[in-house]
């Protein structure tokens, strides 16, 4: 269990750190890529729009010069290699151009992008304006600078994005590592906790987030493991002691018979050995039943007429204990859901316990009310002190008063009663009886009616 805790903490820390970092980098990558694509697209669109606006302004300037009477050949001169200015006739013929020999870039008014001019080895953004006389002034600006600026932005982003993601991953890795540092502390502390020092607990870091909650949960788990181990050790020690007792009695009887054969007879010896064998068998069966209940597995359940179980146990008890008056006048019909054998042990153990300690009378009652079935067993014996009414259900418990003078009991009967009742969905408690002794009350849920 300790190794499992240590491994769980170690895996939790590294797994959470890696997952958070990977998630942050993935989200960052998606966001940065989306932003970069949008940025490049907007940048290219703005540069193209600026280029068209500039071409339109130059076309307007040429139109003004032509309106002023300047000859077309002079009006189109710009002296720039990345600008093409043309004046076209109505039929689309080039009347004037600063690049003689070029075919018309466009033949209709409007704006165009990406017009390829093989003679100049570039593409152009072109604006065409209509002049008086249906002539057309065309201005084209080379897109080389737009492409260069866009390419530069792409190259910068190609370097900046991976660097930014690496920085993001490193920052998240370090931040998560520091946030989970208490988990590593808990892992190291858990690594040194062994079965010999289960009393040690993990340090709870300050705060009210998931990390302190994890430490508190693990400490509670260690509390349960520690308590379970203590109960197991005590259970093994008590069981070993109880199993040794009948063996010691048998050995003692056999040694006396061997040394003093005239002091006993074969029938007496056999009777004593059979008595101790019966006691050991009952003890082993009780231990196996408790182990079965401790496993927490599903128990067979069906509708059981608890009043029939009570009557059967009372009839058997009257034969075994004719010295005790068993009053069952208060038993009425009551049906519960459970295992009939286990419920029979509950009734049998309660009646056997009451008969063992009664002065002479045991009263058993069974009632059903409000979807609950209540079984009451009380006697006129010495009773149980209030301080011992919870402890009496512990395993191998024997009280120090008259109720502890048990004829061979191992202190497991009431423990079986409590465990079976709890598995069946009910509860059991002990009270003082009007008869002067103890009053055991068991309440179980009634069986569902069809």
RODO-2510 file (C-alpha; in nm, 4 decimals, decimal comma):
residues 450
     n   res          X          Y          Z
     1     x     0,0000     0,0000     0,0000
     2     x     0,2836     0,2389     0,0829
     3     x     0,4507     0,1683    -0,2518
     4     x     0,1195     0,2320    -0,4250
     5     x     0,0860     0,5706    -0,2521
     6     x     0,4419     0,6728    -0,3478
     7     x     0,3992     0,5597    -0,7074
     8     x     0,0636     0,7319    -0,7341
     9     x     0,2033     1,0618    -0,6114
    10     x     0,5065     1,0421    -0,8426
    11     x     0,2981     0,9556    -1,1468
    12     x     0,0435     1,2212    -1,0554
    13     x     0,3083     1,4926    -1,0337
    14     x     0,4857     1,4146    -1,3620
    15     x     0,1667     1,3355    -1,5488
    16     x    -0,0061     1,6555    -1,4410
    17     x     0,3036     1,8611    -1,5167
    18     x     0,3422     1,7101    -1,8638
    19     x    -0,0280     1,7326    -1,9435
    20     x    -0,0627     2,0940    -1,8340
    21     x     0,2504     2,1944    -2,0263
    22     x     0,1403     2,0065    -2,3382
    23     x    -0,2079     2,1555    -2,3168
    24     x    -0,0706     2,5074    -2,2728
    25     x     0,1696     2,4666    -2,5674
    26     x    -0,1053     2,3157    -2,7846
    27     x    -0,3459     2,5984    -2,7065
    28     x    -0,0662     2,8513    -2,7571
    29     x     0,0263     2,6916    -3,0901
    30     x    -0,3324     2,7068    -3,2145
    31     x    -0,3724     3,0655    -3,0971
    32     x    -0,0382     3,1828    -3,2385
    33     x    -0,0844     3,0071    -3,5711
    34     x    -0,4329     3,1462    -3,6085
    35     x    -0,3145     3,4919    -3,5116
    36     x    -0,0137     3,4733    -3,7423
    37     x    -0,2211     3,3667    -4,0409
    38     x    -0,4720     3,6407    -3,9718
    39     x    -0,1921     3,8961    -3,9260
    40     x    -0,0201     3,8042    -4,2527
    41     x    -0,3518     3,8094    -4,4394
    42     x    -0,4489     4,1495    -4,2984
    43     x    -0,0997     4,2864    -4,3622
    44     x    -0,1036     4,1692    -4,7236
    45     x    -0,4534     4,3079    -4,7770
    46     x    -0,3603     4,6465    -4,6291
    47     x    -0,0447     4,6696    -4,8373
    48     x    -0,2390     4,5809    -5,1510
    49     x    -0,5054     4,8369    -5,0645
    50     x    -0,2367     5,1012    -5,0069
    51     x    -0,0768     5,0109    -5,3387
    52     x    -0,4093     5,0498    -5,5212
    53     x    -0,4754     5,3832    -5,3487
    54     x    -0,1323     5,5065    -5,4544
    55     x    -0,1938     5,3901    -5,8112
    56     x    -0,5299     5,5670    -5,8099
    57     x    -0,3684     5,8894    -5,6905
    58     x    -0,1118     5,8743    -5,9699
    59     x    -0,3848     5,8041    -6,2250
    60     x    -0,5727     6,1111    -6,1028
    61     x    -0,2512     6,3151    -6,1318
    62     x    -0,1997     6,2026    -6,4916
    63     x    -0,5613     6,2911    -6,5693
    64     x    -0,5084     6,6405    -6,4255
    65     x    -0,1997     6,6899    -6,6366
    66     x    -0,3815     6,5787    -6,9488
    67     x    -0,6699     6,8135    -6,8696
    68     x    -0,4154     7,0929    -6,8371
    69     x    -0,3168     7,0388    -7,1991
    70     x     0,0078     6,8587    -7,1408
    71     x     0,0867     6,6157    -7,4154
    72     x     0,0202     6,2498    -7,3274
    73     x     0,3833     6,1534    -7,3926
    74     x     0,4987     6,4017    -7,1282
    75     x     0,2075     6,3450    -6,8876
    76     x     0,2880     5,9756    -6,8438
    77     x     0,6585     6,0138    -6,7697
    78     x     0,7454     5,9082    -6,4109
    79     x     1,1100     5,8029    -6,4215
    80     x     1,0392     5,4987    -6,2038
    81     x     1,0928     5,1373    -6,3032
    82     x     0,8256     4,9984    -6,0699
    83     x     0,5499     5,2220    -6,2162
    84     x     0,3771     5,1714    -6,5479
    85     x     0,1576     5,4531    -6,6870
    86     x    -0,0398     5,4150    -7,0055
    87     x    -0,2976     5,6225    -7,1954
    88     x    -0,5285     5,4121    -7,4106
    89     x    -0,7560     5,5085    -7,6966
    90     x    -1,1182     5,4138    -7,7322
    91     x    -1,0121     5,1023    -7,9242
    92     x    -0,7675     5,0030    -7,6477
    93     x    -0,4529     5,1094    -7,8318
    94     x    -0,1623     5,2545    -7,6337
    95     x    -0,1409     5,6250    -7,7132
    96     x     0,1375     5,7019    -7,4638
    97     x     0,3391     5,5062    -7,2087
    98     x     0,6458     5,5459    -6,9907
    99     x     0,7367     5,1873    -7,0956
   100     x     0,7028     5,1853    -7,4760
   101     x     0,6338     4,8524    -7,6308
   102     x     0,4264     4,7119    -7,3438
   103     x     0,0836     4,5769    -7,4197
   104     x    -0,2055     4,7429    -7,2385
   105     x    -0,2197     4,6280    -6,8752
   106     x    -0,6037     4,6428    -6,8770
   107     x    -0,8595     4,7665    -7,1262
   108     x    -1,1483     4,8597    -6,8924
   109     x    -1,1823     5,1008    -6,6035
   110     x    -1,1494     4,9629    -6,2485
   111     x    -0,8965     4,8009    -6,0147
   112     x    -0,7065     4,4793    -6,0689
   113     x    -0,4468     4,2933    -5,8670
   114     x    -0,1763     4,0501    -5,9657
   115     x    -0,1519     4,1531    -6,3298
   116     x     0,1527     3,9695    -6,4621
   117     x     0,3897     4,1667    -6,6869
   118     x     0,6433     3,9168    -6,8247
   119     x     0,8477     4,1891    -6,9909
   120     x     0,9176     4,3505    -6,6504
   121     x     0,9295     4,0233    -6,4535
   122     x     0,6791     4,1286    -6,1902
   123     x     0,3107     4,1464    -6,1086
   124     x     0,1285     4,4785    -6,0802
   125     x    -0,1656     4,6316    -5,8985
   126     x    -0,3477     4,8304    -6,1656
   127     x    -0,5977     5,1210    -6,1531
   128     x    -0,7700     5,2473    -6,4701
   129     x    -0,9585     5,5787    -6,4913
   130     x    -1,1823     5,7008    -6,7731
   131     x    -1,0792     6,0324    -6,9360
   132     x    -1,2851     6,2695    -7,1485
   133     x    -1,3184     6,1361    -7,5006
   134     x    -1,3497     5,7807    -7,3677
   135     x    -0,9770     5,7562    -7,3326
   136     x    -0,8350     5,5472    -7,0440
   137     x    -0,5434     5,6259    -6,8150
   138     x    -0,3864     5,3153    -6,6627
   139     x    -0,1397     5,3145    -6,3735
   140     x     0,0256     4,9939    -6,2480
   141     x     0,2454     4,9681    -5,9403
   142     x     0,4758     4,6693    -5,8932
   143     x     0,3723     4,4301    -5,6118
   144     x     0,7308     4,3400    -5,5370
   145     x     0,7436     4,5488    -5,2213
   146     x     0,4161     4,4028    -5,1006
   147     x     0,5454     4,0519    -5,1523
   148     x     0,8756     4,1419    -4,9879
   149     x     0,7072     4,2914    -4,6827
   150     x     0,4732     3,9921    -4,6532
   151     x     0,7618     3,7464    -4,6891
   152     x     0,9608     3,9308    -4,4221
   153     x     0,6666     3,9099    -4,1828
   154     x     0,6289     3,5370    -4,2533
   155     x     0,9998     3,4749    -4,1904
   156     x     0,9909     3,6709    -3,8663
   157     x     0,6860     3,4814    -3,7502
   158     x     0,8489     3,1503    -3,8486
   159     x     1,1267     3,2288    -3,6021
   160     x     0,9213     3,4061    -3,3353
   161     x     0,6423     3,1482    -3,3062
   162     x     0,8627     2,8486    -3,2117
   163     x     1,0646     3,0652    -2,9740
   164     x     0,7482     3,1957    -2,8113
   165     x     0,6093     2,8419    -2,7784
   166     x     0,9335     2,7176    -2,6265
   167     x     0,9284     3,0041    -2,3783
   168     x     0,5619     2,9346    -2,3021
   169     x     0,6335     2,5651    -2,2466
   170     x     0,9314     2,6424    -2,0241
   171     x     0,7357     2,8945    -1,8174
   172     x     0,4397     2,6583    -1,7769
   173     x     0,6695     2,3643    -1,6939
   174     x     0,8490     2,5654    -1,4262
   175     x     0,5280     2,7177    -1,2896
   176     x     0,3494     2,3827    -1,2704
   177     x     0,6579     2,2240    -1,1204
   178     x     0,6636     2,4846    -0,8461
   179     x     0,2905     2,4517    -0,7933
   180     x     0,3291     2,0741    -0,7603
   181     x     0,6405     2,0932    -0,5447
   182     x     0,4317     2,0009    -0,2370
   183     x     0,3315     1,6817    -0,4187
   184     x     0,6993     1,5886    -0,4503
   185     x     0,7433     1,6611    -0,0804
   186     x     0,4485     1,4331    -0,0036
   187     x     0,5943     1,1667    -0,2316
   188     x     0,9264     1,1701    -0,0475
   189     x     0,7495     1,1588     0,2868
   190     x     0,5292     0,8722     0,1746
   191     x     0,8354     0,6854     0,0448
   192     x     0,9779     0,6514     0,3966
   193     x     0,6534     0,5438     0,5638
   194     x     0,6624     0,1707     0,6306
   195     x     0,4348    -0,0714     0,8072
   196     x     0,6387    -0,0151     1,1199
   197     x     0,5718     0,3589     1,1399
   198     x     0,2234     0,4045     1,0004
   199     x     0,1675     0,6659     1,2694
   200     x     0,3588     0,9164     1,0539
   201     x     0,1568     1,1519     0,8377
   202     x     0,2213     1,3732     0,5358
   203     x     0,2751     1,7437     0,5852
   204     x    -0,0266     1,9457     0,4717
   205     x     0,0861     2,2501     0,2675
   206     x    -0,0844     2,5847     0,3320
   207     x    -0,3787     2,6912     0,1217
   208     x    -0,7225     2,5631     0,0381
   209     x    -0,6760     2,4259    -0,3133
   210     x    -0,6502     2,0689    -0,4435
   211     x    -0,2948     2,0032    -0,3159
   212     x    -0,3774     2,0437     0,0566
   213     x    -0,6974     1,8483    -0,0045
   214     x    -0,4881     1,5677    -0,1539
   215     x    -0,2597     1,5655     0,1512
   216     x    -0,5589     1,5543     0,3867
   217     x    -0,7169     1,2709     0,1867
   218     x    -0,3951     1,0691     0,1883
   219     x    -0,3527     1,1248     0,5621
   220     x    -0,7056     0,9985     0,6170
   221     x    -0,6235     0,6957     0,4058
   222     x    -0,3139     0,6358     0,6187
   223     x    -0,5350     0,6669     0,9267
   224     x    -0,7616     0,3956     0,7894
   225     x    -0,4681     0,1739     0,6943
   226     x    -0,3110     0,2223     1,0361
   227     x    -0,6360     0,1468     1,2159
   228     x    -0,7030    -0,1539     0,9937
   229     x    -0,3569    -0,2935     1,0569
   230     x    -0,3929    -0,2468     1,4299
   231     x    -0,7289    -0,4221     1,4221
   232     x    -0,5842    -0,7004     1,2100
   233     x    -0,2910    -0,7527     1,4445
   234     x    -0,5195    -0,7538     1,7448
   235     x    -0,7584    -0,9877     1,5670
   236     x    -0,4785    -1,2307     1,4805
   237     x    -0,3452    -1,2188     1,8344
   238     x    -0,6892    -1,2760     1,9865
   239     x    -0,7738    -1,5521     1,7400
   240     x    -0,4424    -1,7251     1,8088
   241     x    -0,5079    -1,7075     2,1822
   242     x    -0,8602    -1,8443     2,1460
   243     x    -0,7447    -2,1284     1,9218
   244     x    -0,4685    -2,2215     2,1637
   245     x    -0,7069    -2,2476     2,4576
   246     x    -0,8972    -2,5638     2,3469
   247     x    -0,5739    -2,7181     2,2243
   248     x    -0,4145    -2,6568     2,5625
   249     x    -0,7128    -2,8115     2,7373
   250     x    -0,6983    -3,1202     2,5121
   251     x    -0,3249    -3,1536     2,5692
   252     x    -0,3681    -3,1208     2,9439
   253     x    -0,6475    -3,3810     2,9529
   254     x    -0,4393    -3,6230     2,7462
   255     x    -0,1327    -3,5779     2,9651
   256     x    -0,3367    -3,6409     3,2798
   257     x    -0,4918    -3,9513     3,1205
   258     x    -0,1496    -4,0774     3,0154
   259     x     0,0097    -4,0249     3,3559
   260     x    -0,2916    -4,1286     3,5595
   261     x    -0,4939    -4,3741     3,3512
   262     x    -0,7036    -4,4726     3,6500
   263     x    -0,8140    -4,1135     3,7140
   264     x    -1,0328    -4,0959     3,4009
   265     x    -1,2218    -4,3161     3,1622
   266     x    -1,2341    -4,3377     2,7850
   267     x    -1,5905    -4,2018     2,7631
   268     x    -1,5017    -3,9036     2,9877
   269     x    -1,1865    -3,8376     2,7884
   270     x    -1,3764    -3,8573     2,4599
   271     x    -1,6480    -3,6269     2,5917
   272     x    -1,3945    -3,3635     2,6970
   273     x    -1,2077    -3,3827     2,3658
   274     x    -1,5345    -3,3609     2,1730
   275     x    -1,6356    -3,0556     2,3782
   276     x    -1,3104    -2,8777     2,2980
   277     x    -1,3319    -2,9835     1,9325
   278     x    -1,6818    -2,8376     1,9132
   279     x    -1,5618    -2,5157     2,0698
   280     x    -1,2746    -2,4917     1,8190
   281     x    -1,5055    -2,5663     1,5273
   282     x    -1,7474    -2,2943     1,6338
   283     x    -1,4584    -2,0513     1,6703
   284     x    -1,3196    -2,1309     1,3234
   285     x    -1,6661    -2,0969     1,1665
   286     x    -1,7132    -1,7613     1,3370
   287     x    -1,3742    -1,6404     1,2161
   288     x    -1,4519    -1,7505     0,8597
   289     x    -1,7873    -1,5719     0,8720
   290     x    -1,6286    -1,2509     0,9967
   291     x    -1,3626    -1,2733     0,7257
   292     x    -1,6373    -1,3177     0,4683
   293     x    -1,8178    -1,0111     0,5962
   294     x    -1,4941    -0,8103     0,6046
   295     x    -1,4357    -0,8839     0,2360
   296     x    -1,7403    -0,6722     0,1598
   297     x    -1,8582    -0,9005    -0,1177
   298     x    -2,2209    -0,9270    -0,2181
   299     x    -2,4170    -1,1648     0,0044
   300     x    -2,7116    -1,3700    -0,1197
   301     x    -3,0401    -1,2049    -0,0330
   302     x    -3,4040    -1,3048    -0,0565
   303     x    -3,7220    -1,2343     0,1326
   304     x    -3,7068    -1,3997     0,4746
   305     x    -3,9911    -1,4375     0,7242
   306     x    -3,7990    -1,3299     1,0309
   307     x    -4,0748    -1,4468     1,2630
   308     x    -4,0297    -1,8032     1,1338
   309     x    -3,6577    -1,7765     1,2012
   310     x    -3,7267    -1,6549     1,5571
   311     x    -3,9714    -1,9374     1,6285
   312     x    -3,7282    -2,1998     1,4959
   313     x    -3,4425    -2,0679     1,7104
   314     x    -3,6644    -2,0445     2,0200
   315     x    -3,7812    -2,4058     1,9738
   316     x    -3,4221    -2,5205     1,9508
   317     x    -3,3168    -2,3109     2,2507
   318     x    -3,5955    -2,4529     2,4657
   319     x    -3,4536    -2,7978     2,4051
   320     x    -3,0953    -2,6920     2,4755
   321     x    -3,1753    -2,4646     2,7713
   322     x    -3,4796    -2,5964     2,9550
   323     x    -3,3707    -2,4015     3,2642
   324     x    -3,4476    -2,0661     3,0952
   325     x    -3,8007    -1,9404     3,0338
   326     x    -3,8221    -1,8145     2,6734
   327     x    -4,1140    -1,5764     2,6189
   328     x    -4,2006    -1,5188     2,2535
   329     x    -4,5509    -1,3873     2,2928
   330     x    -4,4488    -1,0543     2,1408
   331     x    -4,3418    -1,2055     1,8074
   332     x    -4,5591    -1,1035     1,5115
   333     x    -4,5104    -1,1410     1,1363
   334     x    -4,2166    -0,9534     0,9895
   335     x    -4,0436    -1,0017     0,6546
   336     x    -3,6952    -0,8715     0,5680
   337     x    -3,4553    -0,9133     0,2777
   338     x    -3,1309    -1,0936     0,3502
   339     x    -2,9521    -1,4233     0,3861
   340     x    -3,1640    -1,6629     0,5957
   341     x    -2,8603    -1,8449     0,7378
   342     x    -2,6934    -1,5234     0,8513
   343     x    -3,0182    -1,3859     0,9941
   344     x    -3,0590    -1,7141     1,1797
   345     x    -2,7155    -1,6604     1,3306
   346     x    -2,8174    -1,3105     1,4399
   347     x    -3,1242    -1,4412     1,6218
   348     x    -2,9381    -1,7432     1,7572
   349     x    -2,6446    -1,5410     1,8876
   350     x    -2,8691    -1,2867     2,0570
   351     x    -3,0825    -1,5560     2,2240
   352     x    -2,7758    -1,7612     2,3226
   353     x    -2,6141    -1,4536     2,4735
   354     x    -2,9337    -1,3628     2,6639
   355     x    -2,9871    -1,7210     2,7879
   356     x    -2,6257    -1,7476     2,8997
   357     x    -2,6537    -1,4431     3,1251
   358     x    -3,0227    -1,4539     3,2231
   359     x    -3,1273    -1,5307     3,5774
   360     x    -3,4130    -1,7365     3,4418
   361     x    -3,6125    -1,5432     3,1814
   362     x    -3,5589    -1,4217     2,8250
   363     x    -3,8156    -1,2215     2,6296
   364     x    -3,8064    -1,1913     2,2505
   365     x    -4,0344    -0,9633     2,0473
   366     x    -4,0702    -0,8864     1,6761
   367     x    -4,2693    -0,5985     1,5278
   368     x    -4,3023    -0,4298     1,1897
   369     x    -4,3876    -0,0620     1,1492
   370     x    -4,3194     0,2064     0,8894
   371     x    -4,1189    -0,0164     0,6571
   372     x    -3,8882    -0,1302     0,9397
   373     x    -3,8763    -0,4610     1,1271
   374     x    -3,7611    -0,4488     1,4902
   375     x    -3,6273    -0,7463     1,6843
   376     x    -3,5894    -0,7104     2,0628
   377     x    -3,4164    -0,9630     2,2883
   378     x    -3,3934    -0,8927     2,6628
   379     x    -3,3085    -1,0860     2,9753
   380     x    -3,3279    -1,0518     3,3534
   381     x    -2,9542    -1,0903     3,4083
   382     x    -2,7012    -0,8417     3,5501
   383     x    -2,7185    -0,6122     3,2448
   384     x    -2,4424    -0,4175     3,0692
   385     x    -2,2987    -0,0911     3,1998
   386     x    -2,3577     0,2098     2,9689
   387     x    -1,9814     0,2508     2,9246
   388     x    -1,9570    -0,1013     2,7798
   389     x    -2,2590    -0,0951     2,5479
   390     x    -2,0535    -0,0090     2,2389
   391     x    -1,7485    -0,2150     2,3304
   392     x    -1,9583    -0,5296     2,3756
   393     x    -1,9868    -0,5578     1,9959
   394     x    -1,6082    -0,5597     1,9447
   395     x    -1,4475    -0,8878     1,8533
   396     x    -1,3121    -1,1053     2,1348
   397     x    -1,4595    -0,8683     2,3924
   398     x    -1,5391    -1,0131     2,7329
   399     x    -1,6660    -0,7845     3,0033
   400     x    -1,5297    -0,8027     3,3551
   401     x    -1,8644    -0,8393     3,5279
   402     x    -2,0958    -1,1376     3,5630
   403     x    -2,1859    -1,1281     3,1905
   404     x    -1,8251    -1,2268     3,1108
   405     x    -1,8548    -1,5654     3,2808
   406     x    -1,8931    -1,7289     2,9440
   407     x    -1,9250    -2,1020     2,9145
   408     x    -1,6681    -2,1409     2,6396
   409     x    -1,7602    -1,8319     2,4352
   410     x    -1,4922    -1,6541     2,2369
   411     x    -1,6459    -1,3065     2,2342
   412     x    -1,7426    -1,3228     1,8655
   413     x    -2,1193    -1,3752     1,8799
   414     x    -2,2200    -1,0118     1,9179
   415     x    -1,9532    -0,9028     1,6690
   416     x    -2,1158    -1,1333     1,4143
   417     x    -2,4562    -0,9873     1,5019
   418     x    -2,3364    -0,6325     1,4381
   419     x    -2,1583    -0,7145     1,1093
   420     x    -2,4480    -0,9174     0,9669
   421     x    -2,7029    -0,6508     1,0635
   422     x    -2,4934    -0,3748     0,9063
   423     x    -2,4465    -0,5745     0,5859
   424     x    -2,8238    -0,6231     0,5776
   425     x    -2,8799    -0,2477     0,5966
   426     x    -2,9819    -0,2226     0,9615
   427     x    -2,8419    -0,1349     1,3021
   428     x    -2,8163    -0,2891     1,6468
   429     x    -2,7801    -0,1360     1,9918
   430     x    -2,7969    -0,2443     2,3530
   431     x    -3,0063    -0,0773     2,6245
   432     x    -3,1178    -0,1385     2,9761
   433     x    -3,4135    -0,3743     3,0130
   434     x    -3,7199    -0,3385     3,2325
   435     x    -3,6437    -0,6960     3,3398
   436     x    -3,3212    -0,5728     3,4960
   437     x    -3,0776    -0,7115     3,2388
   438     x    -2,9729    -0,6148     2,8884
   439     x    -3,2032    -0,5292     2,5998
   440     x    -3,0685    -0,5798     2,2460
   441     x    -3,2565    -0,3980     1,9692
   442     x    -3,2075    -0,4849     1,6023
   443     x    -3,3789    -0,2868     1,3288
   444     x    -3,3813    -0,3980     0,9648
   445     x    -3,5550    -0,2616     0,6555
   446     x    -3,8694    -0,4543     0,5718
   447     x    -3,8811    -0,6491     0,2456
   448     x    -4,0334    -0,4640    -0,0459
   449     x    -4,3876    -0,5731    -0,1095
   450     x    -4,4697    -0,6819    -0,4682
***
